[in-house]
Amino acid sequence: MATAPAFVLHPDLEDARRQIEAIRAEVRVLTGPLTDLQMNWRAGEGQWSIAECIGHLTVSAHLFLPVVAEAIAKGIPGTGEFRYGRFENWVIGKIGKRGGFKVKAPKDWQPPKEQSREECLRAFESAHATVLARIVESNGLHLRRTRVRHPAIPLLTYSLCGIFRMTAAHCRRHLAQAQEVRAAAGFPR
């Protein structure tokens, strides 16, 4: 008896999916043994706690998800190998490097000041499960020509796949920041 072929994501989307899954696992490992006190501890004035780093990723995902859904709804069908623009690749490269592209988060992008570990992780998991769903929904669309406008700077648009790559890079950046908090002198043990 023949079985139906497995659902296959476009390789660029599969790469984005793998990155987001790895990030979710990394967040679980990083925060697994932590208490609420440890999650909300700050190394210094004006610095974010681990909960704030993760909370910012959740807030960012919630701000991007509506414009991603809009782009998917209006998406241009397409398959094949896609080439993404130099500017977009440069931005994604800079976003992913800790210390490489520092911008103060706008007011709407600020994380909650204090959150329980459970609340922080539940919100992060939920938001990024939705990111994964949007990645799957994008299959069959032209991943370069389907454009997503940046929610903070509407004049900037990125490719649909670029937004997923940017999300992963942004997560890696702030997870590195959270790791630095955990390794900082004075972190409650």
N, C-alpha and C positions, 0 to 999 in steps of 0.2 A: 504494500500500500504506500503510495507516494505521500509525502508530507509537504505542506505549504512552505515556500521559501521563507527564511527568516527575514524580518524587516532589517534593511540595511540603511544606515545613515550615510549621507555624503561624508567622505573622509574628513573634510574641514569641520563638519559638525560633530563627527565622532571624536575628533581631537578636542574640541571645546567641551564636549560631554565628559570625556575622561579627565580633563583638567578640573572641571567643577566637582566631579565625584572625588577626586584626590584632595581637593581643598576641603570639602565637607569632612572627609576622613581625618585630615590634618587638624581641623578645628576640634573634632572629638578627642583626638589624642592630646592636643595641647590643653584642653580644658577639663578632660576627664577627672583628674584627681583634685581639681581646684575647688576651694570654698568660695562663698559669696564675697568674703573679705578679700581673698586673693584676686578674684575676678575684678574687683573695683579699686584695687590699690593702684596708686599713681607714683611713678618714680620722682616726680617733681611738679612744681607749679606749671600749669599750661600743658602738661603732657597727658596723654590718654592712658587709661587703664586697658587691660585686656578686654573687659566687657565693652568699653567704648570703641576699641578697634573693631570688634566683631559687630557691635551695634551699628557702626558707620557703614559696614558692608551690607547690613540688612536694610538700612535707610536708603543707601544707593540703589540696591536692587529694586526696592519698592518705587523709587523715582524713575528708573529705567523701564520697568516692566510694562507700564501703560503705553509708552511710545514704541516699544518692541512689538506689543500686541497689535498696535495700529499699523505698523510697518508690515507685519505678517498678513494682516487682513487685506492690505493693498498690494501685497507682494507680487513681484514679477516672476512667473515660472521660468525655470532654467536649470540645466544640469551641466556637468562637465567640470573642467578644472578652472578655478577662478584665481585671478591675480588681483591682489589688493594694493591700494595706492601707497606710494612712498610716505606721504604725510601720515596716513593712518598707521602704517607699520612703525614709523618713528615714534608717534604718540604712544602706541601700545608698548614699545620697548622702553620708553621713558617711564611710563606709569608703573611698569613691573619692577623697576629698580628702586630699592630703598635709598632715599636721599638723592635720587636722580632728577626729580621733577616735583618739588615741594610746592603745594598750593594749600592755603588755608581753606578748609571746608566751609562753603557758604552756610548761612544760618539754617536753611532747609535741609542741609546734608549732615548737620551735627547729630551725633548719637545721643541717646538718653544718658543722663549723667550717672545714674545708678540703676543697676538691674540685677536681679538674682541670676545666678548661673543658669538655672533652669529656664527662666523667662528669656534670657539672652539667646540660649542655644535653640530653644523652640522657635523663636522668631527667625533666627538665621536659617535653620533647617527648612522651615516653611517657605521662606523667600527663595532659597536656592533650589528647592524642589520645583518651584514654579519656573525658575530660570531653566532648569533641565527640561521641563515640559515645553517651554518656548523653543528650545533648541530642536527638539523632536518635531514640533509643528513647522519648523522652518525647512524641513526636508522637502526637496522638490522646487524650492524657490531659487531664483538667481541670487546667490549670496553676496555678490558685489553690487549689482544694480539695484537691489532692494535696499532702500536707504532708511536710516533711523536718525531722527534729529536728536541732538543732545538736549536733555531736559533743562539743563542750567544755561546753555548757550544755544538757543534754537537755530542760529545761523550756521552752526556746525552740524554736518551730517556725516555719518559713518556707514559703512556697509553693514548689513545685517550680521554677517559672520564677524565683522570687526567689533561689533558691540559685545558679542560673546567672548571674543579674545580679550577685549578690554576689561570685561568683568573679571575674567580669570586673572589677568595681570594685576588689577586693582586689589583683588583678594590676596594674591601672593605678597604684594607690598605691605598690606596691613597685617597679614599674619606674621611677616618678618618683624614688624613693629611690635606685635603682641609677644613674640618670642623674646625680643629685647627687654620688654617689661618683665617678663618672667625671669630672665637672667640678671636683672639689675640688682646692684647692691641694695640691701634693705628690703627686698621682696619678702613678704611674710612666709615663713616656712612652716 
